[in-house]
Amino acid sequence: MSIHSINPTNGKLIKSYKEDSEKQISGKIEKAHHAWLKWRDTSFSTRADLLKNAAALLLTRKLELATLMAKEMGKPIPAGIAEIEKCAAVCDYYAANGAAFLKDEEIKTEASKSYVSFQPLGVVLAVMPWNFPFWQLFRFLAPALMAGNGGLLKHASNVTGCALAIEEIISAAGFPKDIFRVLVISSKFVKQVIAHPLIKAVTLTGSTEAGKQVAQQAGYYLKKTVLELGGSDPYLVLADADLEQAAEICMQSRLINNGQSCIAAKRFILVKEIEKEFTRIFLEKMQSKVTGDPFDAQTDLGPMARVDLRDELHQQVKANIEAGAKCILGGEIPAFKGKHAYYTPTILSGIRKGMPGYEEEIFGPVALIFSAKNEEEAIRIANDSPFGLGAAVFTANVKRGEEIAAKRLNAGSCFVNSLVKSDPRLPFGGINQSGYGRELSAFGIREFVNIKTVYVK
């Protein structure tokens, strides 16, 4: 069997990859485990030096890697370069801070000595999506390697070239052979990999349904999981908000990565007083963005990652219109040449309970506008969702905004007058159908370690 990488701008084959056999899968797992038996005993300083090597290689090759992303999943070159720079930053961050995060923590008891020690678990399986093909992996891999773990990557099939490039970078940075390997497999083999006794834990970034399947499979074998799943992030715009600033930030967040981001703004909840004016400004900003060739410097948005994903998005748009939503921008497949995956910025207003958009995640450049009578109703609508990844609130009253973000909105990351974004210094993850566990910061590096009590009488 082969795995195919298809160019989303024209539907043409980029490259085919032969799928790993069951023997090759087992061999990679076993070799990773044997590499880990030595790697776990290396010093933090050794691990940090190698992470810094990886960061330097990423920066040296950022244009090449951005070009690969543009070909495989349609990300415009400037966005691809920014993604690689962020990957280098997370490597440097854990190189600088990992040892402190995992330092023994003394706890006073009646013992002569008692403390908590953080020890690596072993080889962790990472199941990753295509939307940020480098960042999604590095935000797991940098802390995992710094903690003394090994890693295996099952990447999305359409970005196999990106996966193999990461493997090459880790090798070139000087990490031990086999401590990180790519499994060139389809999703049907994931259950088999999870079951392998040398796989100690699993992390997945992907859809809620994929997360449920992985959690069920890992749970059967009592293996730790961290799941970063779908989101339908609400952005509340209150009556006293700076509408020009709010509309600009909301537009940026909705269209980041062509809307193909779990933490992109998706639901715009507007209090009645400012609904008309905000919508006017927001529409102008969305309308100004150029969709086109990801290699063209004038392009803001490339194609979506695959034709089937674009078609599924279009069906969601049509279903909401049929249910009573009003399409005030876009809503049609553009007339580009070839079998492309393009979709232009779209706005649906009048979203109400009972419409598909009220509960479904919209993964693409489509904004959903909700109307709220007042602040309380806006908060209620925001929380009336199965998801809980990110949320934002816009208001001139920063103290009130902070209170809403900290105590009233149900999500893993809540921002005030800013778009939701991941940052190596801050924990990242969701609640409810958006998953569990945390990535990044000190919290992330401690997800895949044995938090061990040591007691000396």
Residue, then its C-alpha position, 0 to 999 in steps of 0.5 A: m500500500s502507498i500513501h499519497s501527498i497531493n498538491p491542494t492547489n491543483g490536485k496533482l500527485i507530489k509523491s507516493y510513499k510506501e507504507d511500513s509493513e507490520k515488521q517495519i512498525s515493530g522494528k521501529i518501536e523496538k529500536a526506539h525503545h532500545a535507544w531510549l534505554k540509553w537516552r534516559d540516562t543522559s544529562f539535561s545539558t546534553r539534551a539541551d545542546l541537541l535541542k539547540n542544534a535542532a533549533a538552529l537547523l530549523l532556522t537555517r532551513k526555514l524557507e525550504l521547510a515552508t516551501l514543503m508545507a506550501k506544496e503539501m497542505g497549501k500554507p502561504i510561504p510567510a506563514g510557513i516560515a513563521e511556523i518554523e521559527k516558532c518550532a525553533a523557539v520551543c526547542d530553545y525554550y525547553a533547552a533553557n528551562g527543561a532542567a528547572f521544570l524537572k528538578d527534584e522538589e523537596i517536600k518536608t515530612e518526618a523523613s530525613k529526606s522526601y522529595v518528588s522526582f520526575q523520570p521519563l516514561g519511555v517511547v511516546l506515540a504522537v498522532m498529529p494532524w496536517n494543519f500545522p505539520f511542524w508546530q503540532l509535533f515540535r510542541f510535543l517533541a521538544p519537551a518529550l526529548m528534554a524529559g528523556n523520552g523517545g518518540l514515534l510520529k504517526h503524521a497525517s498522510n498528506v504531510t508525509g514529506c513534512a514528517l520525514a523532514i522532521e525525522e531528518i532534522i532530529s537526526a542531523a541535530g545529533f540525537p541518538k539514532d532511532i530515538f525519534r522515528v516516523l511511522v509511515i502508516s495509515s490510521k488503521f494501524v494506530k490501534q496496533v501501535i498503541a497496543h504494543p507493550l513498548i509504547k508507554a503513552v500517546t498524544l494526539t492533536g486532531s478531531t474529537e472523534a479521533g480523540k475518542q478512539v485513541a483514548q478508548q484504545a489507550g485506556y484499554y491498555l492503561k496508557k496515559t494520553v494527552l488529547e488536544l481536540g477540536g474547538s469552536d472558540p467564541y469571541l465575545v464583543l461587548a458594547d464598550a469594545d474598540l470595534e476597529q481593533a476587535a474586528e481586526i483581531c477577530m479577522q486575523s484569528r478566523l483566517i489564521n492558517n485559512g481557518q484550519s486551526c483548532i483555536a481559530a476564532k469561529r463564533f463571533i458573539l455580538v451584543k446588540e448595540i454594536e452588532k451592525e457596526f462590528t459586522r460592517i467593519f468585520l465584513e470589509k476586513m474579511q473581504s479584503k483578503v486575497t485567496g490564491d497561490p501560496f507561493d505568490a507574495q500577494t496571497d493571504l490565504g492559500p487553498m485548504a489542505r484537501v479537496d474533501l475537506r473543502d467540500e465538507l466545509h461547503q456542505q456545512v455552509k449550505a446546511n446553515i443557509e438552508a436552516g436560516a442563516k444569512c450568507i453576507l460574504g462568500g459561500e461559494i467555491p471559487a473558479f480556480k483552474g484544476k482540481h483545487a481545494y480553494y475556498t474564499p472567506t465567508i461570513l454567515s450571520g443570524i446563527r441560532k440554536g438549532m442550526p448546525g453552526y451552533e454546535e458544530e466545529i467549522f474548520g475553514p475560513v467561515a465566520l459565524i455571527f451570533s446576536a446577544k441581547n446583552e453581556e449575560e446572554a453573550i456569555r451563556i451562548a459562548n458556554d453553550s457548546p460541547f467544546g472548550l478549547g479557547a475563548a476571547v472577550f473584547t471590552a474597554n473595561v479590562k478588569r471586567g474582561e479579565e473577570i469574564a475570562a478567568k471565571r465566566l468562560n468555559a475553556g482552557s485558554c481565555f484571552v482579553n482583547s487578543l486572539v487566542k494563541s499557543d505560547p511555549r511559556l503558557p499551558f495549552g489544552g482544552i476541556n469537555q469535547s476539546g480534550y484533556g491534558r496540557e502541552l507547553s510550559a512546565f505543565g506540558i513537560r510533566e505530562f509524560v513523566n513518572i512523578k515519583t515520590v522518594y522517601v528516605k527514613 
